[in-house]
Amino acid sequence: MVPRAEPIPRPRHAWMRLVLGQSALVIVGLGLVSLSPPAQGSMLLVPLHGGSGAIVDAAIGSGARLLGPGPLPGSVVVSGRRSRIMPAVVAAGALVTLGSTPTCGPDTRGSGKTLA
């Protein structure tokens, strides 16, 4: 007579931890995608250290148009092409995110408003 092998005990609710981990990854991924800057349009430039002077200079030098101040201290909203703006402002020490109307205030394109 061959002894029966007993099943390997599994931790209780192991599947729950797996589902929660996968859900967290999906939520974080969607959050990152929703904040990624568009190929062309308005973008929020957030300085990671110091003021926004170098960032504004880098953005303008890359062909960006200033739309106004951003909702965070030192941040600015610009409009332009991501492929031209992003390398310069990241090198200047900025985080580039989506600059949509809900996060950056009313759309001022064409209104003649400039940064003071």
Secondary structure, 3 states (H helix, E strand, C coil): CCCCCCCCCCCCCHHHHHHHHHHHHHHHHHHHHHHCCCCEEEEEEEECCCCCHHHHHHHHHCCCEEEEECCCCCCEEEEEEHHHHHHHHHHCCEEEEECCHHHHCCCCCCCCCCCC
